[in-house]
Amino acid sequence: MRQFFPVEDLARDERFVQTNMAERLADTRDPQESDSKRKSAKSRAASNRLTPDRPDASERARGLMHGIMVGEIQALEGAGRTAHDFEAGDGSGDTIPFELKLDMARQAWDEARHVEISAKLGDWMGTELGEFQENTVLFEAACSNDPVLRLAGVNRALEGLAIDVFTQMKEFGDLAGDPFLEFCEDWMLADEVTHVKMGSDWLRKVTEKDPDRRKKALEFQQVVDKLFSFGGSRSDHEDSSFTLARRFRELAGFTEDENETINQLGLDAFNERSEAVKQAQDAAVAFADA
Amino acid sequence: MATLVAGQVSVDPAEFAQVKFDAAEIAALVTALAERLGVSNTIELVVDETTPLTKITCSIEAASSDATIVIDAQSGAIENTKALTTLGPVQLNTSVGRMLLRARDRMRTDFADVGPDDDLSLAQTAAWDTYCAGRLARAGIDIIEQRWRYNHRNRLGFSDAADADFDRLWVAQDLAWSDVIAGITAT
């Protein structure tokens, strides 16, 4: 079987249309509702968080659930690749311990279950498969030639993002009174905490005698974490769409310092994105006035 | 800012800078949709291209059968969800179609007391959306019933009573406003 699979070759049928972060960030519209609109009687949402009192709550929840489903597909593909792409060994070079392969296989099994659950939740919410664009950034983080970078990028950054998003969706389901959404997200969240913990543990173990490699892996994780903040959608800022699930992250092996670093990366990305959007909006006004 | 006028439909702006929308294509789609739904009024569609959010509202200039219909749409309301920043004919039919039916409802005397769209509660909006979406489906517009059932449940509750209310509204025709919102207090 082929090893090291590029993102362009992912198998999808004609229902799915893929995009990437470059295309997403080229969209210069402002996804945040402005303070003036938000606090007027015309808008009921208290912040940009996904809550049932938003006028567009159902649509945003459907879109996010579809994003979760394609993310689960890519997580399955990423874990499966890591189980297969590297030879069993002592963890040095291009090898990974056999027990790590077993953990990746277990994770692939979990992700396959999550794909099925997410697809059924999509049915429940009235969403068709492929109705929304698929952002392939998650799988791209799983394409590194170094297995330790994959642990950092996929298990800690990607699955860490899943912890944040699932916590948000679980709360949404709870507040809306949706019995299936709250229940399913809670169960999947438990798996994600385990996946992050596996990544944290293996990263420490494999790089125990190689501090440079560990340093590079953690730097790579920061790059991926910033990408996964989607222009600041994830941070403690009130205008971010979702926040860090710090308690669950701690259970998964993140230290408070690491959580704060991720939060700061999100805030930095938010500010950069806000400035870029402002420049684009100014240019659009100039275009309209011309 | 220039406005494109094509027959009974005007689109503002006439040219888009932040999305790849074509005002003439939008006007043609709205014209065809209005014809399909039997709406012959003048229609003014104002698109806010600065945001990808999906809010859409409508108003009529007077409570008469020949009133001008004004529709305010954030760009996400008529956007192709498979190719962001491009126009989505399916999304446009669903969003603008609901507004055209809503505007036509507003011309009825038994909707005279209904406040502006922005003043409606989330449950009232959801009930009216269900009533409109059901009629769009019967008019042959591509509508996913379960999407609207989920929206109805989010606003009126995940319960048998809310589902029964959805079923009632989905098949209904010629309702008064009091009929549209009858299920809200009941659920």
Interface residues (C-beta under 8 A of the other chain):
Chain A: V17 T19 E23 R24 D27 T28 R29 D30 P31 E33 A41 K42 R44 P52 D53 P55 D56 A57 S58 E59 A61 R62 G63 D123 W124 M125 G126 T127 E128 G130 E131 F132 Q133 A176 G177 D178 P179 A280 Q281 A283 A284 F287 A288 D289
Chain B: M1 P13 E15 A17 Q18 V19 E49 T50 T51 P52 L53 T54 K55 S75 T81 K82 A83 L84 T85 D118 D119 L122 T125 I144 E145 Q146 R147 W148 R149 Y150 N151 R153 N154 G157 F158
